[in-house]
Amino acid sequence: MLKHIVMWKLKEHAEGADRAANAREMKRRLDECAHIVPGILKFEVTLAQPGLEATYDVVLYSEFENKAALESYAKHPTHHALVPFIGAIREARQCMDYEVQEG
């Protein structure tokens, strides 16, 4: 199994909206990717919550059966359609993929 975790810090204002509105829109668009290819085991998009520590605004926690499933997700047209919007609203991005041996 492969875990794929991505965190984004968003700009205060971009694409005619403030950080909070862009975070909600980004979550909505990412949530549409939850079942776009076989092999997605878990797909969770979360926004920073008031009163809890957070240095980033949006987090994607996902699990894939294998590297091939992650690559299929990355190449899918629905995922590709997000890239321009996210690129326009993000200030910073962090990502980590790692394999977990089952059993």
All heavy atoms as an XYZ file, in Angstrom:
823
protein
N       0.846     -1.171      0.000
C       0.000      0.000      0.000
C       0.895      1.238      0.000
O       1.959      1.256      0.595
C      -0.903     -0.005      1.230
C      -1.754      1.230      1.337
S      -2.918      1.278      2.706
C      -1.916      0.889      4.101
N       0.410      2.272     -0.663
C       1.148      3.525     -0.759
C       0.294      4.632     -0.156
O      -0.885      4.766     -0.488
C       1.446      3.835     -2.229
C       2.441      4.937     -2.514
C       3.849      4.489     -2.128
C       2.416      5.290     -3.986
N       0.893      5.407      0.746
C       0.208      6.559      1.322
C       0.713      7.811      0.616
O       1.896      7.936      0.333
C       0.440      6.639      2.825
C      -0.202      5.473      3.563
C      -0.165      5.643      5.049
C      -0.832      4.440      5.716
N      -0.958      4.626      7.153
N      -0.220      8.712      0.349
C       0.066      9.952     -0.387
C      -0.537     11.087      0.429
O      -1.758     11.170      0.588
C      -0.580      9.861     -1.776
C      -0.527     11.106     -2.597
N       0.648     11.630     -3.093
C      -1.513     11.922     -3.037
C       0.370     12.713     -3.811
N      -0.934     12.915     -3.781
N       0.315     11.939      0.986
C      -0.133     13.041      1.828
C       0.363     14.347      1.223
O       1.553     14.481      0.929
C       0.382     12.883      3.273
C      -0.110     11.553      3.847
C      -0.064     14.055      4.139
C       0.534     11.162      5.156
N      -0.566     15.280      1.025
C      -0.212     16.575      0.446
C      -0.823     17.666      1.327
O      -1.964     17.544      1.770
C      -0.742     16.726     -0.992
C      -0.209     17.999     -1.630
C      -0.387     15.521     -1.844
N      -0.050     18.727      1.563
C      -0.533     19.870      2.336
C      -0.300     21.127      1.526
O       0.748     21.277      0.892
C       0.219     19.980      3.665
C       0.064     18.765      4.548
S       0.851     18.955      6.174
C       2.533     19.331      5.753
N      -1.291     22.021      1.556
C      -1.185     23.279      0.835
C      -1.421     24.455      1.774
O      -2.359     24.442      2.572
C      -2.239     23.375     -0.266
C      -2.107     22.399     -1.379
C      -1.401     22.559     -2.535
C      -2.741     21.122     -1.481
N      -1.548     21.460     -3.337
C      -2.371     20.553     -2.703
C      -3.586     20.390     -0.630
C      -2.816     19.318     -3.118
C      -4.026     19.150     -1.041
C      -3.641     18.623     -2.270
N      -0.596     25.462      1.650
C      -0.813     26.762      2.292
C      -1.330     27.668      1.177
O      -0.716     27.757      0.107
C       0.485     27.315      2.871
C       0.311     28.661      3.571
C       1.632     29.195      4.092
C       2.182     28.374      5.214
N       1.623     28.634      6.526
N      -2.448     28.329      1.430
C      -3.073     29.136      0.393
C      -2.751     30.617      0.553
O      -2.480     31.090      1.659
C      -4.590     28.933      0.420
C      -5.071     27.484      0.278
C      -6.591     27.443      0.205
C      -4.448     26.791     -0.914
N      -2.825     31.339     -0.558
C      -2.636     32.786     -0.558
C      -3.819     33.449      0.145
O      -4.928     32.912      0.147
C      -2.555     33.303     -1.995
C      -1.370     32.765     -2.770
C      -1.444     33.222     -4.220
C      -0.307     32.630     -5.035
N      -0.427     32.955     -6.475
N      -3.596     34.622      0.713
C      -4.676     35.360      1.381
C      -5.820     35.664      0.410
O      -6.986     35.545      0.771
C      -4.144     36.662      1.987
C      -3.339     36.476      3.241
C      -4.159     35.939      4.407
O      -5.353     36.241      4.523
O      -3.578     35.188      5.204
N      -5.469     36.067     -0.816
C      -6.453     36.358     -1.855
C      -5.911     35.847     -3.186
O      -4.735     36.039     -3.488
C      -6.730     37.865     -1.961
C      -7.478     38.403     -0.796
N      -6.855     38.882      0.325
C      -8.814     38.509     -0.570
C      -7.772     39.268      1.201
N      -8.961     39.063      0.686
N      -6.777     35.184     -3.952
C      -6.400     34.710     -5.284
C      -7.661     34.345     -6.045
O      -8.673     33.956     -5.438
C      -5.480     33.494     -5.185
N      -7.616     34.487     -7.340
C      -8.746     34.108     -8.187
C     -10.048     34.782     -7.752
O     -11.130     34.197     -7.842
C      -8.915     32.582     -8.212
C      -7.714     31.822     -8.758
C      -7.455     32.134    -10.219
O      -8.260     31.762    -11.076
O      -6.417     32.784    -10.505
N      -9.950     36.003     -7.239
C     -11.120     36.767     -6.859
C     -11.791     36.344     -5.564
O     -12.919     36.743     -5.287
N     -11.105     35.541     -4.760
C     -11.701     35.055     -3.509
C     -10.667     35.084     -2.391
O      -9.462     35.132     -2.642
C     -12.237     33.641     -3.692
N     -11.142     35.021     -1.164
C     -10.226     34.981     -0.029
C      -9.799     33.537      0.262
O     -10.286     32.591     -0.362
C     -10.844     35.640      1.215
C     -12.045     34.901      1.777
O     -12.331     33.751      1.372
O     -12.715     35.487      2.646
N      -8.879     33.395      1.185
C      -8.297     32.093      1.536
C      -9.381     31.074      1.914
O      -9.373     29.940      1.444
C      -7.306     32.254      2.675
C      -6.732     30.922      3.147
C      -5.847     31.089      4.341
N      -4.602     31.694      3.902
C      -3.623     32.063      4.706
N      -3.731     31.907      6.006
N      -2.538     32.616      4.239
N     -10.314     31.460      2.769
C     -11.338     30.526      3.245
C     -12.219     30.024      2.102
O     -12.507     28.829      2.004
C     -12.185     31.178      4.336
N     -12.641     30.931      1.232
C     -13.481     30.533      0.095
C     -12.710     29.624     -0.854
O     -13.252     28.623     -1.348
C     -13.992     31.765     -0.644
N     -11.454     29.946     -1.117
C     -10.645     29.100     -1.995
C     -10.395     27.732     -1.374
O     -10.375     26.723     -2.080
C      -9.329     29.793     -2.349
C      -9.515     30.823     -3.443
O     -10.399     30.713     -4.284
N      -8.684     31.850     -3.431
N     -10.211     27.675     -0.066
C     -10.016     26.384      0.604
C     -11.265     25.511      0.443
O     -11.158     24.319      0.138
C      -9.693     26.587      2.084
N     -12.431     26.100      0.624
C     -13.680     25.337      0.466
C     -13.848     24.847     -0.967
O     -14.245     23.699     -1.204
C     -14.881     26.182      0.889
C     -14.979     26.397      2.387
C     -16.287     27.040      2.802
N     -16.526     28.331      2.167
C     -16.100     29.500      2.646
N     -15.385     29.547      3.770
N     -16.385     30.620      2.010
N     -13.531     25.706     -1.929
C     -13.642     25.316     -3.335
C     -12.628     24.229     -3.684
O     -12.937     23.282     -4.410
C     -13.476     26.531     -4.247
C     -13.512     26.215     -5.724
C     -14.819     25.609     -6.214
O     -15.840     25.648     -5.496
O     -14.816     25.080     -7.349
N     -11.443     24.372     -3.171
C     -10.406     23.357     -3.413
C     -10.842     22.008     -2.845
O     -10.696     20.970     -3.498
C      -9.090     23.806     -2.783
C      -7.946     22.885     -3.039
S      -6.449     23.646     -2.343
C      -5.311     22.300     -2.530
N     -11.388     22.002     -1.640
C     -11.877     20.760     -1.031
C     -12.976     20.149     -1.888
O     -12.979     18.942     -2.151
C     -12.382     21.006      0.386
C     -12.925     19.734      1.051
C     -13.429     19.993      2.434
C     -14.010     18.816      3.157
N     -14.196     17.557      2.510
N     -13.913     20.973     -2.342
C     -15.003     20.469     -3.173
C     -14.461     19.789     -4.430
O     -14.869     18.675     -4.775
C     -15.939     21.615     -3.569
C     -17.171     21.155     -4.354
C     -17.929     22.317     -4.961
N     -17.205     22.960     -6.045
C     -17.049     22.445     -7.281
N     -17.553     21.261     -7.578
N     -16.390     23.110     -8.202
N     -13.496     20.432     -5.075
C     -12.922     19.867     -6.303
C     -12.112     18.610     -6.023
O     -12.177     17.641     -6.785
C     -12.060     20.911     -7.008
C     -12.851     22.076     -7.567
C     -11.951     23.027     -8.326
N     -12.644     24.232     -8.723
C     -12.185     25.055     -9.666
N     -11.051     24.799    -10.290
N     -12.868     26.149     -9.959
N     -11.343     18.622     -4.954
C     -10.570     17.423     -4.608
C     -11.475     16.261     -4.236
O     -11.206     15.115     -4.601
C      -9.597     17.717     -3.469
C      -8.321     18.446     -3.848
C      -7.598     18.954     -2.604
C      -7.409     17.538     -4.662
N     -12.547     16.536     -3.499
C     -13.480     15.472     -3.121
C     -14.035     14.746     -4.345
O     -14.341     13.555     -4.276
C     -14.635     16.028     -2.280
C     -14.241     16.298     -0.836
O     -13.223     15.752     -0.358
O     -14.975     17.070     -0.178
N     -14.145     15.435     -5.465
C     -14.623     14.811     -6.702
C     -13.648     13.769     -7.247
O     -14.009     12.978     -8.116
C     -14.896     15.877     -7.761
C     -16.064     16.782     -7.427
C     -16.274     17.895     -8.442
O     -15.424     18.072     -9.343
O     -17.300     18.589     -8.319
N     -12.426     13.761     -6.741
C     -11.412     12.810     -7.210
C     -11.386     11.508     -6.405
O     -10.615     10.602     -6.715
C     -10.023     13.458     -7.131
S      -9.790     14.831     -8.260
N     -12.215     11.411     -5.399
C     -12.135     10.299     -4.446
C     -12.285      8.915     -5.074
O     -11.761      7.936     -4.527
C     -13.160     10.482     -3.332
N     -12.966      8.812     -6.197
C     -13.216      7.489     -6.792
C     -12.940      7.458     -8.290
O     -13.548      6.675     -9.014
C     -14.669      7.070     -6.524
C     -15.025      7.074     -5.080
N     -14.568      6.124     -4.200
C     -15.765      7.934     -4.346
C     -15.028      6.387     -2.995
N     -15.746      7.490     -3.042
N     -12.019      8.289     -8.755
C     -11.838      8.416    -10.205
C     -11.075      7.265    -10.838
O     -11.180      7.066    -12.044
C     -11.195      9.765    -10.600
C      -9.825      9.947     -9.957
C     -12.127     10.923    -10.276
C      -9.071     11.200    -10.414
N     -10.303      6.526    -10.052
C      -9.570      5.374    -10.599
C      -9.658      4.208     -9.618
O      -9.804      4.415     -8.405
C      -8.075      5.695    -10.878
C      -7.927      6.763    -11.941
C      -7.333      6.064     -9.629
N      -9.549      2.977    -10.126
C      -9.478      1.828     -9.222
C      -8.195      1.901     -8.394
O      -7.196      2.463     -8.839
C      -9.435      0.626    -10.166
C      -9.866      1.130    -11.496
C      -9.544      2.598    -11.534
N      -8.236      1.371     -7.211
C      -7.035      1.318     -6.382
C      -6.933      2.408     -5.345
O      -5.987      2.431     -4.566
N      -7.906      3.347     -5.323
C      -7.930      4.342     -4.257
C      -8.613      3.686     -3.054
O      -9.780      3.308     -3.123
C      -8.683      5.617     -4.674
C      -7.966      6.320     -5.827
C      -8.814      6.568     -3.473
C      -8.713      7.536     -6.382
N      -7.875      3.527     -1.980
C      -8.400      2.876     -0.781
C      -8.996      3.874      0.202
O      -9.962      3.568      0.906
C      -7.294      2.073     -0.098
C      -6.588      1.035     -0.966
C      -5.426      0.411     -0.207
C      -7.575     -0.024     -1.441
N      -8.395      5.044      0.284
C      -8.866      6.092      1.200
C      -8.522      7.431      0.576
O      -7.458      7.587     -0.028
C      -8.189      5.948      2.558
C      -8.705      6.924      3.595
C      -8.202      6.573      4.983
C      -8.855      7.497      5.973
N      -9.319      6.816      7.146
N      -9.432      8.412      0.744
C      -9.223      9.726      0.146
C      -9.939     10.726      1.031
O     -11.163     10.796      1.047
C      -9.799      9.750     -1.275
C      -9.287     10.852     -2.136
C      -8.179     10.666     -2.948
C      -9.917     12.081     -2.155
C      -7.711     11.684     -3.758
C      -9.467     13.112     -2.963
C      -8.357     12.908     -3.769
N      -9.169     11.474      1.790
C      -9.733     12.376      2.786
C      -9.128     13.760      2.611
O      -7.913     13.926      2.690
C      -9.410     11.819      4.167
C      -9.946     12.594      5.322
C      -9.601     11.914      6.640
O     -10.232     10.896      6.971
O      -8.657     12.388      7.299
N      -9.989     14.747      2.380
C      -9.556     16.135      2.237
C     -10.063     16.890      3.461
O     -11.249     16.833      3.780
C     -10.115     16.774      0.954
C      -9.606     18.207      0.812
C      -9.744     15.944     -0.267
N      -9.174     17.582      4.140
C      -9.525     18.279      5.374
C      -9.025     19.717      5.319
O      -7.930     19.979      4.812
C      -8.899     17.562      6.589
O      -9.333     16.199      6.581
C      -9.297     18.206      7.881
N      -9.828     20.616      5.882
C      -9.444     22.022      6.000
C      -8.985     22.300      7.424
O      -9.465     21.660      8.371
C     -10.627     22.927      5.663
C     -11.267     22.721      4.293
C     -12.409     23.704      4.104
C     -10.250     22.840      3.180
N      -8.083     23.258      7.571
C      -7.643     23.670      8.906
C      -8.874     24.075      9.716
O      -9.791     24.713      9.193
C      -6.659     24.837      8.799
N      -8.877     23.707     10.984
C     -10.032     23.956     11.843
C      -9.685     24.997     12.904
O      -8.655     24.874     13.577
C     -10.481     22.651     12.494
C     -10.907     21.612     11.483
C     -11.192     20.269     12.109
O     -11.190     20.105     13.313
N     -11.448     19.287     11.266
N     -10.537     25.990     13.049
C     -10.300     27.016     14.071
C     -10.146     26.384     15.454
O     -10.865     25.446     15.794
C     -11.556     27.892     14.009
C     -12.137     27.647     12.653
C     -11.776     26.224     12.311
N      -9.188     26.892     16.213
C      -8.962     26.392     17.562
C      -8.007     25.212     17.643
O      -7.618     24.807     18.728
N      -7.624     24.661     16.489
C      -6.652     23.563     16.454
C      -5.417     24.024     15.687
O      -5.527     24.790     14.725
C      -7.252     22.329     15.781
C      -8.449     21.706     16.485
C      -9.015     20.563     15.643
C      -8.076     21.208     17.872
N      -4.267     23.552     16.103
C      -3.021     23.979     15.468
C      -2.972     23.533     14.014
O      -3.296     22.384     13.688
C      -1.816     23.408     16.221
C      -0.507     23.908     15.654
C       0.707     23.443     16.447
O       0.548     22.833     17.509
O       1.820     23.713     15.972
N      -2.578     24.442     13.145
C      -2.424     24.138     11.725
C      -1.501     25.170     11.096
O      -1.699     26.366     11.267
C      -3.778     24.146     11.018
N      -0.500     24.697     10.381
C       0.383     25.606      9.655
C       0.076     25.590      8.161
O       0.649     26.365      7.407
C       1.860     25.237      9.892
O       2.062     23.873      9.521
C       2.239     25.438     11.351
N      -0.818     24.708      7.730
C      -1.274     24.638      6.343
C      -2.787     24.688      6.339
O      -3.434     24.427      7.350
C      -0.732     23.378      5.656
C       0.686     23.584      5.155
C       1.745     23.698      6.045
C       0.948     23.699      3.805
C       3.037     23.930      5.597
C       2.236     23.931      3.337
C       3.277     24.042      4.239
O       4.535     24.286      3.785
N      -3.367     25.014      5.187
C      -4.804     25.248      5.087
C      -5.613     24.042      4.627
O      -6.757     23.862      5.034
C      -5.069     26.412      4.122
C      -4.383     27.678      4.584
O      -4.716     28.159      5.680
O      -3.496     28.178      3.860
N      -5.040     23.233      3.744
C      -5.749     22.084      3.174
C      -4.809     20.885      3.213
O      -3.625     21.008      2.884
C      -6.185     22.354      1.709
C      -6.945     21.164      1.133
C      -7.008     23.623      1.608
N      -5.350     19.737      3.609
C      -4.559     18.500      3.646
C      -5.317     17.412      2.906
O      -6.524     17.247      3.093
C      -4.291     18.035      5.095
C      -3.573     16.693      5.106
C      -3.488     19.061      5.852
N      -4.588     16.679      2.071
C      -5.115     15.469      1.439
C      -4.375     14.287      2.025
O      -3.143     14.218      1.957
C      -4.901     15.507     -0.079
C      -5.125     14.177     -0.814
C      -6.574     13.715     -0.691
C      -4.707     14.296     -2.269
N      -5.134     13.369      2.627
C      -4.577     12.107      3.108
C      -5.212     11.019      2.260
O      -6.439     10.880      2.229
C      -4.901     11.880      4.590
C      -4.490     10.497      5.046
C      -3.186     10.251      5.442
C      -5.385      9.441      5.030
C      -2.792      8.983      5.823
C      -4.998      8.174      5.405
C      -3.700      7.944      5.804
O      -3.305      6.676      6.162
N      -4.382     10.260      1.555
C      -4.931      9.216      0.693
C      -4.076      7.964      0.746
O      -2.890      8.018      1.062
C      -5.068      9.725     -0.747
O      -3.851     10.258     -1.212
N      -4.735      6.850      0.455
C      -4.064      5.551      0.401
C      -4.415      4.890     -0.924
O      -5.573      4.925     -1.350
C      -4.515      4.661      1.557
C      -4.157      5.215      2.915
C      -4.698      4.382      4.075
O      -5.402      3.382      3.827
O      -4.419      4.753      5.224
N      -3.408      4.301     -1.545
C      -3.570      3.634     -2.834
C      -3.064      2.201     -2.717
O      -2.135      1.924     -1.949
C      -2.774      4.377     -3.917
C      -3.322      5.745     -4.208
C      -2.973      6.833     -3.417
C      -4.191      5.947     -5.263
C      -3.487      8.099     -3.669
C      -4.704      7.207     -5.532
C      -4.354      8.282     -4.730
N      -3.653      1.301     -3.485
C      -3.231     -0.096     -3.462
C      -1.744     -0.237     -3.770
O      -1.053     -1.049     -3.177
C      -4.027     -0.925     -4.472
C      -5.421     -1.228     -4.034
C      -6.179     -2.079     -5.037
O      -5.621     -2.451     -6.110
O      -7.344     -2.380     -4.759
N      -1.269      0.589     -4.715
C       0.127      0.492     -5.149
C       0.514      1.759     -5.910
O      -0.314      2.650     -6.112
C       0.332     -0.759     -6.015
C      -0.696     -0.848     -7.125
O      -1.042      0.146     -7.760
N      -1.213     -2.043     -7.363
N       1.760      1.806     -6.325
C       2.274      2.972     -7.044
C       1.546      3.182     -8.370
O       1.295      4.313     -8.780
C       3.777      2.820     -7.277
C       4.427      4.058     -7.838
C       5.925      3.916     -7.949
C       6.545      5.182     -8.510
N       7.984      5.053     -8.692
N       1.174      2.105     -9.033
C       0.456      2.211    -10.307
C      -0.884      2.919    -10.123
O      -1.286      3.731    -10.966
C       0.258      0.833    -10.920
N      -1.582      2.644     -9.036
C      -2.866      3.301     -8.768
C      -2.661      4.799     -8.529
O      -3.431      5.626     -9.031
C      -3.552      2.656     -7.571
N      -1.611      5.152     -7.784
C      -1.303      6.572     -7.561
C      -0.964      7.262     -8.876
O      -1.417      8.376     -9.148
C      -0.162      6.725     -6.557
C       0.350      8.154     -6.325
C      -0.756      9.081     -5.836
C       1.512      8.139     -5.340
N      -0.191      6.604     -9.713
C       0.168      7.180    -11.007
C      -1.058      7.359    -11.899
O      -1.184      8.364    -12.598
C       1.230      6.326    -11.697
C       2.579      6.428    -11.010
C       3.614      5.424    -11.522
O       3.251      4.501    -12.300
O       4.782      5.571    -11.130
N      -1.999      6.406    -11.854
C      -3.245      6.534    -12.624
C      -4.049      7.727    -12.146
O      -4.610      8.470    -12.949
C      -4.088      5.262    -12.501
O      -3.464      4.195    -13.141
N      -4.110      7.906    -10.837
C      -4.799      9.056    -10.254
C      -4.143     10.354    -10.740
O      -4.821     11.279    -11.175
C      -4.764      8.959     -8.729
C      -5.028     10.257     -8.023
C      -6.314     10.782     -7.938
C      -3.986     10.977     -7.446
C      -6.551     11.988     -7.292
C      -4.224     12.178     -6.795
C      -5.501     12.686     -6.725
O      -5.725     13.878     -6.101
N      -2.818     10.421    -10.664
C      -2.094     11.634    -11.038
C      -2.297     11.992    -12.511
O      -2.298     13.176    -12.870
C      -0.611     11.475    -10.727
N      -2.483     11.000    -13.358
C      -2.635     11.230    -14.801
C      -4.085     11.437    -15.224
O      -4.344     11.819    -16.361
C      -2.070     10.032    -15.569
C      -0.580      9.869    -15.427
C      -0.111      8.610    -16.132
C       1.358      8.359    -15.876
N       1.802      7.086    -16.479
N      -5.034     11.194    -14.334
C      -6.451     11.244    -14.699
C      -6.875     12.677    -15.062
O      -6.452     13.639    -14.411
C      -7.301     10.724    -13.535
C      -8.696     10.437    -13.916
N      -9.658     11.422    -13.984
C      -9.303      9.285    -14.272
C     -10.800     10.881    -14.356
N     -10.623      9.585    -14.535
N      -7.723     12.845    -16.084
C      -8.155     14.184    -16.504
C      -8.843     14.994    -15.396
O      -8.676     16.222    -15.345
C      -9.136     13.904    -17.652
C      -8.792     12.544    -18.140
C      -8.223     11.799    -16.976
N      -9.587     14.352    -14.526
C     -10.241     15.073    -13.426
C      -9.198     15.682    -12.496
O      -9.342     16.822    -12.046
C     -11.184     14.132    -12.638
O     -12.145     13.598    -13.547
C     -11.887     14.855    -11.511
N      -8.132     14.932    -12.226
C      -7.045     15.443    -11.395
C      -6.308     16.572    -12.124
O      -6.025     17.609    -11.541
C      -6.084     14.310    -11.027
C      -4.915     14.762    -10.229
N      -3.690     15.012    -10.794
C      -4.783     15.028     -8.901
C      -2.846     15.408     -9.856
N      -3.485     15.430     -8.702
N      -6.021     16.351    -13.387
C      -5.309     17.372    -14.176
C      -6.086     18.682    -14.243
O      -5.484     19.756    -14.286
C      -5.017     16.862    -15.592
C      -3.697     16.185    -15.694
N      -2.523     16.870    -15.833
C      -3.371     14.874    -15.647
C      -1.523     16.013    -15.880
N      -2.005     14.803    -15.762
N      -7.411     18.610    -14.245
C      -8.231     19.818    -14.321
C      -8.071     20.691    -13.076
O      -8.307     21.897    -13.122
C      -9.693     19.444    -14.523
N      -7.646     20.106    -11.956
C      -7.446     20.855    -10.712
C      -6.152     21.671    -10.708
O      -6.053     22.666     -9.998
C      -7.346     19.884     -9.528
C      -8.565     19.109     -9.132
C      -8.181     18.063     -8.096
C      -9.606     20.026     -8.581
N      -5.186     21.237    -11.453
C      -3.837     21.791    -11.365
C      -3.788     23.310    -11.566
O      -3.181     24.010    -10.756
C      -2.876     21.035    -12.304
C      -1.509     21.697    -12.357
C      -2.754     19.580    -11.855
N      -4.429     23.868    -12.595
C      -4.351     25.328    -12.761
C      -4.962     26.100    -11.591
O      -4.388     27.094    -11.135
C      -5.118     25.588    -14.060
C      -5.077     24.291    -14.797
C      -5.092     23.231    -13.739
N      -6.115     25.648    -11.093
C      -6.750     26.338     -9.972
C      -5.874     26.275     -8.727
O      -5.606     27.298     -8.086
C      -8.131     25.733     -9.687
C      -8.793     26.329     -8.478
C      -9.272     27.626     -8.499
C      -8.932     25.590     -7.315
C      -9.887     28.186     -7.381
C      -9.540     26.136     -6.197
C     -10.014     27.434     -6.223
N      -5.404     25.089     -8.384
C      -4.574     24.946     -7.186
C      -3.280     25.745     -7.339
O      -2.842     26.408     -6.402
C      -4.300     23.464     -6.869
C      -5.611     22.786     -6.453
C      -3.253     23.326     -5.768
C      -5.509     21.284     -6.243
N      -2.685     25.710     -8.510
C      -1.468     26.483     -8.741
C      -1.674     27.978     -8.553
O      -0.786     28.681     -8.063
N      -2.860     28.462     -8.897
C      -3.146     29.894     -8.788
C      -3.412     30.334     -7.349
O      -3.166     31.484     -7.003
C      -4.345     30.247     -9.660
N      -3.907     29.424     -6.509
C      -4.293     29.828     -5.152
C      -3.295     29.429     -4.074
O      -3.374     29.897     -2.954
C      -5.698     29.291     -4.769
C      -5.701     27.764     -4.668
C      -6.745     29.803     -5.752
C      -6.962     27.185     -4.046
N      -2.342     28.583     -4.418
C      -1.430     28.094     -3.379
C      -0.204     28.976     -3.210
O       0.324     29.522     -4.170
C      -0.999     26.662     -3.644
C       0.034     26.524     -4.744
C       0.479     25.077     -4.863
N       1.256     24.889     -6.055
C       2.570     24.732     -6.051
N       3.238     24.738     -4.931
N       3.220     24.561     -7.182
N       0.209     29.086     -1.978
C       1.447     29.783     -1.642
C       2.579     28.765     -1.495
O       3.710     29.025     -1.874
C       1.248     30.537     -0.335
C       2.440     31.318      0.139
C       2.124     32.057      1.422
O       1.155     32.835      1.428
O       2.843     31.851      2.415
N       2.255     27.593     -0.938
C       3.259     26.554     -0.716
C       2.590     25.191     -0.750
O       1.387     25.062     -0.509
C       3.951     26.762      0.629
N       3.391     24.166     -1.042
C       2.900     22.786     -1.107
C       3.962     21.862     -0.528
O       5.147     22.022     -0.806
C       2.623     22.394     -2.551
C       2.208     20.941     -2.748
C       2.072     20.635     -4.247
N       1.683     19.284     -4.524
C       2.523     18.266     -4.684
N       3.829     18.456     -4.599
N       2.082     17.055     -4.929
N       3.509     20.902      0.248
C       4.383     19.849      0.764
C       3.740     18.514      0.422
O       2.510     18.376      0.474
C       4.547     19.961      2.282
C       5.193     21.236      2.753
C       6.644     21.351      2.315
O       7.382     20.374      2.286
N       7.047     22.553      1.963
N       4.554     17.525      0.095
C       4.024     16.219     -0.285
C       4.953     15.129      0.214
O       6.177     15.304      0.246
C       3.904     16.126     -1.809
S       3.288     14.537     -2.391
N       4.356     14.014      0.596
C       5.143     12.838      0.945
C       4.369     11.593      0.550
O       3.192     11.451      0.874
C       5.463     12.790      2.433
C       6.360     11.624      2.796
S       6.943     11.783      4.489
C       7.925     10.317      4.603
N       5.038     10.714     -0.185
C       4.515      9.400     -0.520
C       5.383      8.373      0.189
O       6.618      8.542      0.225
C       4.592      9.143     -2.029
C       3.731     10.089     -2.838
O       2.734     10.602     -2.283
O       4.041     10.314     -4.012
N       4.760      7.346      0.738
C       5.555      6.279      1.342
C       4.809      4.961      1.311
O       3.582      4.917      1.342
C       6.001      6.629      2.759
C       4.889      6.898      3.749
C       4.450      5.906      4.634
C       4.288      8.145      3.824
C       3.442      6.157      5.545
C       3.292      8.407      4.738
C       2.867      7.408      5.593
O       1.868      7.668      6.503
N       5.573      3.884      1.202
C       5.005      2.550      1.154
C       4.861      1.977      2.549
O       5.701      2.209      3.418
C       5.887      1.620      0.325
C       5.604      1.728     -1.147
C       6.271      0.619     -1.939
O       5.682     -0.479     -2.018
O       7.375      0.875     -2.442
N       3.792      1.240      2.736
C       3.524      0.554      3.992
C       3.377     -0.934      3.675
O       2.561     -1.294      2.827
C       2.241      1.085      4.657
C       1.933      0.302      5.928
C       2.360      2.562      4.927
N       4.184     -1.732      4.304
C       4.073     -3.172      4.122
C       2.953     -3.706      4.983
O       2.924     -3.467      6.186
C       5.403     -3.863      4.486
C       6.581     -3.394      3.656
C       6.387     -3.649      2.168
O       5.881     -4.676      1.761
N       6.797     -2.673      1.362
N       2.029     -4.405      4.373
C       0.895     -4.957      5.131
C       1.309     -6.287      5.755
O       2.116     -7.015      5.220
C      -0.294     -5.146      4.203
C      -0.785     -3.793      3.654
C      -2.005     -3.949      2.785
O      -2.935     -4.645      3.215
O      -2.008     -3.364      1.701
N       0.674     -6.538      6.876
C       0.923     -7.825      7.520
C       1.861     -7.685      8.605
O       2.248     -7.953      9.547
